[in-house]
Amino acid sequence: MRRREFLKTAAQGAVATSFGGITLAQQTKPAASAAISHAPASTAAHKPPAAKPKLSLNVKDQGATGDGRTKDTLAIQQTIERCSMFGGGEVFVPAGNYLTGALALRSGVTLRLDDGATLNGSPDVTTDYPFAEVRWEGHFMKGYSAFISATDATDIGIVGPGRIVATPAIKGRLERPSGYRLPALLEFTNCKNVNIENLYTEQTGMWSIHPLFCENVTFKNVTVKSGADGIDVDSCRHVLIDGCNFDTTDDSISLKSGRGLEGNTIGRPTEDVTITNCTFFDRVWACIGIGSETSGGIRGVKVDHCKCNGAGTFAIYIKSRPGRGAFIEDISMNDLEVSGAKLGFLRFNILNSGVEDKPNLVPGDEGIPTIRNFRFSNIKVHDVPILVDGSSIDPKKPLEGFSLTNVTGTCGNTAPGNRPRGFPEHIPAMISLANIHNAVLSGIHVTVTDFKGPMLATYNVTGTGLSGAVELAAADRPKVPDPIQPPATPYVLR
């Protein structure tokens, strides 16, 4: 159906249109959403071996008060050290409010918070959180230690049902004017077999939970409330995030692996990540963000049986830029329910997301991230403005392999009076794709309301299910940045 005929027919009432494997019904009122059943996911391959407590030590036996006024840092840390020295086991925190500065877990120690037990972060940031070498937005720098941290530890855990709450004195990500990174809530660096389970966590202005260079990490039944990112998985492998609930003010989950020449030279990818049975609500950015710090590579990500109840931009956002290098590959998402996403369901932007970071850039074509095998299936959307913004891809390195199959629900409501703040004035199409090879679109049956553009617009795209697409207008095609030149002097880690 030609665009003019489509609009004329749509103005007269409801109409169904199809092209390839896509059917979209235009009507004035959205259809009711059908519920999706959630099948249990197999997690055995990702479950790290549980630390087997050899003994249990009570922090009150070492002098902790839990009165909410006395700083219990020394008593709790001494209990952790004592437990580790005795061969490992459990440090028990009974009910109470424990005011404490930064704490460090040791190998073989599980911190168990009783029902009614809360660890409250000290507001004295400059005195109660020691300096450390930390990674922030893909670079190593000087910063304050996390509220609870571990470095080079194995077989560690924090289990509830208690609470860990940061001080509201942490405002923003960086201290002014020093520029030092402020404390994360939980941070694990170069650790193996980490288990975080049945906890309530709350952070203010800084990233909440940050595993870095870790292996075999499980987050299970964790509530993550954060004034910034929720969980930032950074150059880690074998990670399971299962049954967690996110209320965040930036990406609920962000997958990262370093930035620019530094991250690319270190070359530690994030790989083998499973996210299942989670619920997301994010106010500013995405429910799941991949990037934009991708210079070590990201691969083998599986997301299934999740609900995205709100996103400040797109529910799923895959992002990077030239100068990052490395790869983003084998991303698979299945059985998602998406509502409240202010800009749409899915975007990939591999051209200009994140800080350019001159001169710390991977030069030439090597610096253009390689992207391949993005698969999305069994997606239920409710009143998302558009389905896919997938045009910001460098033509020198097209996306090799993209599938969007079995999508149902309601879309549109992009008339000027309905658009949320920040929504672009011009919308190329309900699905916009550029520079993609081997695309597969099928089983897309959504009801569209108050949308005047084409349903599918493509440029330099091959594959199946593309019949009926219009050509993406020249003004809507990706703006490719200038090539990145080699640095004046060779880069070395220092």
C-alpha positions as CSV (number, residue, x, y, z in Angstrom):
1,M,0.0,0.0,0.0
2,R,1.4,3.4,-0.9
3,R,2.0,5.9,1.8
4,R,-0.7,8.3,0.6
5,E,-3.2,5.5,0.3
6,F,-2.3,4.2,3.7
7,L,-2.8,7.6,5.4
8,K,-6.1,8.2,3.6
9,T,-7.4,4.8,4.6
10,A,-6.2,5.2,8.2
11,A,-8.0,8.5,8.5
12,Q,-11.3,6.8,7.8
13,G,-10.9,4.2,10.6
14,A,-9.0,1.1,11.5
15,V,-6.9,-0.7,8.9
16,A,-4.5,-3.5,9.0
17,T,-1.4,-3.4,6.8
18,S,1.3,-6.0,6.2
19,F,4.6,-6.3,4.4
20,G,6.9,-9.2,4.6
21,G,6.2,-10.9,7.9
22,I,4.9,-7.7,9.5
23,T,1.3,-6.8,10.2
24,L,0.4,-3.5,11.8
25,A,-3.1,-2.4,12.5
26,Q,-3.9,1.4,12.6
27,Q,-6.7,2.4,14.9
28,T,-7.8,5.2,17.2
29,K,-7.8,3.2,20.4
30,P,-5.1,0.8,21.6
31,A,-6.0,-2.9,21.9
32,A,-5.9,-4.7,25.3
33,S,-2.6,-6.4,26.1
34,A,-2.4,-10.1,26.6
35,A,-0.5,-11.5,29.6
36,I,2.7,-13.5,28.9
37,S,3.5,-16.6,30.9
38,H,7.0,-16.8,32.3
39,A,8.7,-20.1,32.0
40,P,11.5,-20.9,34.5
41,A,15.0,-20.4,33.2
42,S,17.9,-22.9,33.6
43,T,20.6,-21.2,35.7
44,A,22.7,-24.2,36.8
45,A,25.5,-23.3,34.4
46,H,25.9,-19.9,36.0
47,K,25.4,-20.7,39.7
48,P,28.8,-20.4,41.4
49,P,29.5,-22.9,44.1
50,A,28.1,-21.7,47.4
51,A,30.6,-20.8,50.1
52,K,30.2,-23.4,52.8
53,P,30.4,-21.7,56.2
54,K,32.9,-23.4,58.5
55,L,32.0,-21.2,61.4
56,S,29.6,-18.3,62.3
57,L,30.8,-15.2,64.1
58,N,28.4,-12.5,65.4
59,V,29.5,-8.9,64.9
60,K,28.0,-8.0,68.3
61,D,30.5,-10.4,70.0
62,Q,33.3,-8.1,68.6
63,G,31.6,-4.9,70.0
64,A,29.1,-3.8,67.3
65,T,26.2,-1.9,68.8
66,G,23.6,-1.7,66.0
67,D,22.2,1.5,67.6
68,G,22.3,3.6,64.5
69,R,24.6,6.3,66.1
70,T,27.8,4.6,67.0
71,K,30.2,3.8,64.2
72,D,30.5,0.0,64.1
73,T,33.1,-0.1,61.3
74,L,36.0,-1.5,63.4
75,A,33.9,-4.2,65.0
76,I,32.4,-5.4,61.8
77,Q,35.7,-5.3,59.9
78,Q,37.4,-7.1,62.7
79,T,34.8,-9.9,62.6
80,I,35.3,-10.3,58.9
81,E,39.1,-10.5,59.3
82,R,38.8,-13.0,62.2
83,C,36.5,-15.2,60.1
84,S,38.9,-15.2,57.2
85,M,41.9,-16.0,59.5
86,F,40.0,-19.0,60.9
87,G,39.5,-20.4,57.4
88,G,36.3,-18.7,56.3
89,G,32.7,-19.0,57.2
90,E,29.8,-16.6,58.0
91,V,29.8,-13.2,59.6
92,F,26.3,-12.7,61.1
93,V,24.8,-9.3,61.5
94,P,21.7,-9.5,63.8
95,A,18.7,-7.1,63.6
96,G,19.7,-3.5,64.2
97,N,20.9,-0.3,62.5
98,Y,24.6,-0.3,62.0
99,L,26.3,2.9,61.1
100,T,29.6,2.1,59.4
101,G,32.3,3.3,57.0
102,A,33.8,1.3,54.2
103,L,34.0,-2.5,54.8
104,A,36.2,-5.0,52.9
105,L,35.2,-8.7,52.4
106,R,37.9,-11.4,52.5
107,S,38.1,-14.7,50.8
108,G,35.8,-17.4,52.1
109,V,33.6,-15.0,54.0
110,T,29.8,-14.6,53.6
111,L,28.2,-11.6,55.3
112,R,24.7,-12.6,56.4
113,L,22.3,-9.8,57.3
114,D,19.4,-10.9,59.5
115,D,15.8,-9.8,58.9
116,G,15.7,-6.3,60.4
117,A,19.5,-5.7,60.0
118,T,20.5,-2.6,58.1
119,L,24.1,-1.5,57.3
120,N,23.9,2.3,56.9
121,G,26.8,4.1,55.2
122,S,28.7,6.8,57.1
123,P,28.1,10.3,55.8
124,D,31.8,11.2,56.4
125,V,33.0,10.3,52.9
126,T,36.5,11.8,53.1
127,T,37.4,10.0,56.4
128,D,35.4,6.8,56.3
129,Y,36.0,5.6,52.7
130,P,39.7,5.0,51.9
131,F,41.2,6.0,48.5
132,A,41.7,3.2,45.9
133,E,42.4,2.7,42.2
134,V,38.9,2.4,40.8
135,R,37.4,2.1,37.3
136,W,35.0,4.8,36.3
137,E,33.4,5.0,32.9
138,G,36.0,2.7,31.4
139,H,39.2,4.3,32.9
140,F,41.2,3.6,36.0
141,M,41.5,6.6,38.3
142,K,41.7,7.7,41.9
143,G,38.5,7.3,43.8
144,Y,36.9,6.4,47.1
145,S,36.4,2.8,48.1
146,A,32.9,1.4,47.9
147,F,30.7,1.0,51.0
148,I,31.4,-2.8,50.8
149,S,34.2,-4.0,48.6
150,A,36.4,-7.0,47.9
151,T,39.6,-7.3,45.9
152,D,41.3,-10.5,44.8
153,A,38.9,-12.5,46.9
154,T,37.3,-15.9,46.2
155,D,34.2,-17.6,47.6
156,I,32.5,-14.5,49.0
157,G,28.9,-13.5,49.5
158,I,26.4,-11.1,51.0
159,V,23.0,-12.6,51.8
160,G,19.9,-11.2,53.3
161,P,17.1,-10.7,54.1
162,G,18.7,-7.5,55.5
163,R,19.4,-4.1,53.9
164,I,22.4,-2.2,52.7
165,V,21.8,1.6,52.4
166,A,24.3,4.2,51.3
167,T,24.5,7.6,52.8
168,P,22.6,10.4,51.1
169,A,25.7,12.5,51.5
170,I,26.9,10.9,48.2
171,K,25.6,13.4,45.6
172,G,26.5,12.7,42.0
173,R,29.3,10.5,40.6
174,L,32.4,12.6,41.1
175,E,33.6,14.8,44.0
176,R,33.9,18.4,43.3
177,P,36.4,20.0,42.7
178,S,38.8,17.1,43.1
179,G,37.2,14.9,40.4
180,Y,37.6,11.8,42.5
181,R,35.0,9.1,41.9
182,L,32.6,8.8,44.8
183,P,31.9,5.5,46.6
184,A,29.9,2.8,44.9
185,L,27.6,0.8,47.2
186,L,29.1,-2.7,46.4
187,E,32.2,-3.2,44.4
188,F,34.1,-6.5,43.7
189,T,37.4,-6.4,41.8
190,N,39.2,-9.4,40.4
191,C,37.1,-11.8,42.5
192,K,35.8,-15.3,41.8
193,N,32.7,-17.0,43.0
194,V,30.6,-14.0,44.3
195,N,27.1,-14.6,45.5
196,I,24.7,-11.7,46.4
197,E,21.3,-12.9,47.4
198,N,18.0,-11.9,49.0
199,L,19.1,-8.3,49.8
200,Y,17.6,-4.8,49.6
201,T,20.2,-2.3,48.4
202,E,19.9,1.5,48.1
203,Q,22.3,3.9,46.6
204,T,22.0,7.7,46.0
205,G,24.0,9.5,43.3
206,M,26.7,7.0,42.3
207,W,26.6,3.6,40.6
208,S,25.2,1.1,42.9
209,I,26.8,-2.3,42.3
210,H,30.0,-2.8,40.3
211,P,31.7,-6.1,39.7
212,L,35.0,-5.6,37.8
213,F,37.3,-8.3,36.4
214,C,35.2,-10.9,38.2
215,E,34.3,-14.5,37.3
216,N,31.3,-16.6,38.4
217,V,29.0,-13.9,39.9
218,T,25.4,-14.4,40.9
219,F,22.8,-11.8,41.9
220,K,19.6,-13.5,43.0
221,N,16.5,-11.9,44.4
222,V,18.2,-8.6,45.0
223,T,16.2,-5.3,45.1
224,V,18.3,-2.5,43.6
225,K,17.2,1.0,44.3
226,S,19.6,3.6,42.9
227,G,19.9,7.3,42.0
228,A,22.2,6.2,39.2
229,D,23.1,2.8,37.6
230,G,21.9,-0.4,39.2
231,I,24.4,-3.2,38.3
232,D,27.3,-2.3,36.1
233,V,28.9,-5.6,34.9
234,D,32.4,-4.5,33.9
235,S,34.9,-6.9,32.1
236,C,33.4,-10.0,33.9
237,R,32.6,-13.5,32.8
238,H,30.0,-16.1,33.8
239,V,27.4,-13.7,35.4
240,L,23.9,-14.5,36.4
241,I,21.3,-11.9,37.4
242,D,18.1,-13.7,38.4
243,G,14.9,-12.5,39.9
244,C,16.1,-9.0,40.7
245,N,14.0,-5.9,41.0
246,F,15.4,-2.6,39.8
247,D,14.2,1.0,40.5
248,T,17.0,3.2,39.0
249,T,17.8,6.6,37.6
250,D,20.2,5.6,34.9
251,D,20.7,2.2,33.2
252,S,19.2,-0.5,35.5
253,I,21.8,-3.0,34.2
254,S,24.8,-1.8,32.1
255,L,27.3,-4.1,30.5
256,K,30.8,-2.6,30.0
257,S,34.4,-3.5,29.3
258,G,36.6,-0.4,29.3
259,R,37.0,2.6,27.1
260,G,39.4,3.5,24.3
261,L,43.0,2.4,24.0
262,E,43.2,1.7,27.7
263,G,40.3,-0.7,27.7
264,N,41.2,-2.1,24.3
265,T,44.8,-2.8,25.4
266,I,43.7,-4.5,28.6
267,G,41.3,-6.5,26.5
268,R,39.1,-8.1,29.1
269,P,35.6,-8.7,27.7
270,T,32.3,-9.0,29.5
271,E,31.0,-12.4,28.4
272,D,28.5,-15.1,29.2
273,V,25.9,-13.0,31.0
274,T,22.4,-14.3,31.8
275,I,19.7,-11.9,32.9
276,T,16.4,-13.7,33.7
277,N,13.1,-13.1,35.6
278,C,13.9,-9.5,36.4
279,T,11.7,-6.4,36.6
280,F,13.0,-3.0,35.6
281,F,11.9,0.6,36.1
282,D,14.4,3.3,35.0
283,R,13.7,7.0,35.0
284,V,16.4,8.4,32.8
285,W,18.0,5.9,30.4
286,A,17.5,2.2,29.7
287,C,16.4,-1.0,31.5
288,I,19.4,-2.8,29.9
289,G,22.2,-0.9,28.4
290,I,25.1,-2.5,26.5
291,G,28.0,0.0,26.4
292,S,29.0,2.6,25.7
293,E,32.3,1.5,27.2
294,T,32.9,-1.6,25.0
295,S,36.6,-1.5,24.3
296,G,37.3,-4.9,25.8
297,G,34.4,-6.5,23.9
298,I,31.0,-7.8,25.0
299,R,29.6,-11.2,23.9
300,G,27.3,-14.0,24.9
301,V,24.5,-12.1,26.5
302,K,21.2,-13.8,27.1
303,V,18.1,-12.0,28.5
304,D,14.8,-13.7,29.0
305,H,11.5,-13.7,30.9
306,C,11.9,-10.0,32.0
307,K,9.5,-7.1,32.4
308,C,10.5,-3.5,31.5
309,N,8.0,-1.3,33.2
310,G,9.6,2.1,32.4
311,A,12.6,3.6,30.7
312,G,13.6,7.2,30.2
313,T,14.7,6.4,26.6
314,F,14.6,2.9,25.1
315,A,14.0,-0.3,27.1
316,I,17.0,-1.9,25.4
317,Y,19.9,0.3,24.3
318,I,23.1,-1.0,22.6
319,K,25.7,1.7,22.3
320,S,29.3,2.5,21.3
321,R,31.2,4.6,18.9
322,P,34.3,4.6,16.6
323,G,37.5,4.7,18.8
324,R,36.2,2.0,21.1
325,G,37.2,-1.0,18.9
326,A,36.6,-4.6,19.9
327,F,33.1,-6.2,19.4
328,I,29.6,-6.6,20.6
329,E,28.3,-10.0,19.5
330,D,25.8,-12.8,20.3
331,I,23.1,-10.8,22.1
332,S,19.9,-12.8,22.5
333,M,16.7,-11.5,24.2
334,N,13.5,-13.5,24.5
335,D,10.1,-13.2,26.2
336,L,10.2,-9.5,27.2
337,E,7.2,-7.4,28.3
338,V,7.9,-3.7,27.6
339,S,5.8,-0.7,28.7
340,G,6.5,2.9,29.8
341,A,9.5,3.2,27.5
342,K,9.4,6.9,26.5
343,L,11.3,6.7,23.2
344,G,10.7,3.1,22.2
345,F,11.6,-0.6,22.6
346,L,15.1,-0.9,21.0
347,R,17.9,1.3,19.8
348,F,21.4,0.6,18.7
349,N,23.8,3.5,18.2
350,I,27.3,2.5,17.2
351,L,28.3,5.9,15.9
352,N,28.3,8.5,18.6
353,S,27.3,7.3,22.0
354,G,29.4,8.2,25.0
355,V,32.5,10.5,25.4
356,E,34.8,10.6,22.4
357,D,37.8,10.7,24.8
358,K,40.6,12.1,22.6
359,P,43.4,11.1,22.2
360,N,42.6,7.8,24.0
361,L,41.1,6.3,20.8
362,V,41.6,3.1,18.9
363,P,42.5,4.5,15.4
364,G,41.3,3.6,11.9
365,D,38.9,0.8,11.0
366,E,40.1,-1.2,14.0
367,G,38.5,1.4,16.2
368,I,35.0,0.7,14.7
369,P,33.3,-1.9,16.9
370,T,32.5,-5.2,15.2
371,I,28.8,-6.0,15.8
372,R,27.0,-9.2,14.9
373,N,24.2,-11.6,15.9
374,F,21.6,-9.5,17.7
375,R,18.4,-11.6,18.2
376,F,15.1,-10.5,19.7
377,S,12.0,-12.7,19.9
378,N,8.7,-13.0,21.7
379,I,8.4,-9.3,22.6
380,K,5.2,-7.9,24.0
381,V,5.0,-4.1,23.9
382,H,2.5,-1.8,25.4
383,D,2.2,1.8,24.0
384,V,5.8,2.2,23.1
385,P,6.3,5.1,20.6
386,I,8.4,3.1,18.1
387,L,9.8,-0.4,17.9
388,V,13.3,0.0,16.6
389,D,15.8,2.8,15.9
390,G,18.5,0.8,14.2
391,S,20.1,3.2,11.8
392,S,23.2,4.5,13.6
393,I,25.6,1.9,12.3
394,D,28.9,2.5,10.5
395,P,28.7,1.3,6.8
396,K,32.3,0.1,7.0
397,K,31.2,-2.5,9.6
398,P,27.5,-3.3,9.2
399,L,25.6,-5.3,11.8
400,E,26.0,-9.0,10.6
401,G,22.9,-10.8,11.6
402,F,19.8,-9.2,13.2
403,S,16.4,-10.8,13.9
404,L,13.2,-9.4,15.3
405,T,10.5,-12.0,15.5
406,N,7.1,-12.5,17.1
407,V,6.3,-9.0,18.4
408,T,2.8,-8.1,19.6
409,G,1.1,-5.3,21.4
410,T,0.5,-1.6,20.8
411,C,2.7,1.2,19.5
412,G,2.5,4.8,18.3
413,N,1.0,7.8,20.1
414,T,3.7,9.9,18.6
415,A,1.4,12.8,17.5
416,P,2.9,16.1,18.7
417,G,0.5,16.4,21.6
418,N,1.4,12.9,22.9
419,R,5.2,13.0,22.6
420,P,7.2,12.8,25.8
421,R,9.8,15.4,26.6
422,G,13.0,14.7,24.6
423,F,11.2,12.8,21.8
424,P,12.5,13.9,18.4
425,E,10.4,16.0,16.1
426,H,11.1,13.8,13.1
427,I,10.5,10.1,13.3
428,P,11.8,8.1,10.3
429,A,9.6,5.0,10.8
430,M,8.2,2.6,13.3
431,I,11.2,0.4,12.4
432,S,14.3,2.2,11.0
433,L,17.3,0.0,9.9
434,A,20.5,0.9,8.1
435,N,23.7,-1.0,7.3
436,I,22.5,-4.4,8.3
437,H,23.2,-7.7,6.6
438,N,21.1,-10.9,7.0
439,A,18.2,-9.2,8.8
440,V,15.1,-11.3,9.6
441,L,11.8,-9.7,10.4
442,S,8.8,-12.0,11.0
443,G,5.7,-12.4,13.1
444,I,5.4,-8.7,13.9
445,H,1.8,-8.0,14.6
446,V,1.2,-4.7,16.5
447,T,-1.6,-2.2,16.7
448,V,-0.4,1.3,15.8
449,T,-2.1,4.5,17.0
450,D,-1.4,8.1,16.0
451,F,1.6,7.4,13.9
452,K,2.0,9.1,10.5
453,G,5.3,7.8,9.2
454,P,6.1,4.6,7.3
455,M,6.1,1.3,9.1
456,L,9.5,0.2,7.9
457,A,12.3,2.2,6.4
458,T,15.7,0.7,5.4
459,Y,19.0,1.7,3.8
460,N,21.7,-0.8,2.8
461,V,19.8,-3.7,4.5
462,T,19.6,-7.3,3.2
463,G,17.6,-10.2,4.6
464,T,14.0,-11.4,4.7
465,G,10.7,-9.9,5.8
466,L,11.7,-6.5,4.2
467,S,9.2,-6.3,1.5
468,G,7.1,-3.2,1.5
469,A,9.8,-1.1,3.2
470,V,10.5,2.4,2.1
471,E,14.0,3.7,1.5
472,L,15.3,5.6,4.5
473,A,15.5,9.3,3.5
474,A,19.0,10.7,3.0
475,A,18.5,13.1,5.9
476,D,17.8,10.0,8.2
477,R,20.8,8.0,7.2
478,P,23.6,7.6,9.6
479,K,26.1,10.5,9.8
480,V,29.5,8.8,9.7
481,P,32.2,10.6,11.7
482,D,35.6,11.4,10.3
483,P,38.2,8.5,10.5
484,I,40.2,8.5,13.7
485,Q,43.9,9.1,13.2
486,P,46.7,7.2,15.0
487,P,48.0,8.9,18.1
488,A,51.2,11.0,17.7
489,T,53.0,8.6,20.0
490,P,52.2,4.9,20.5
491,Y,49.9,4.2,23.4
492,V,51.3,2.2,26.4
493,L,49.6,1.5,29.7
494,R,51.0,3.6,32.5
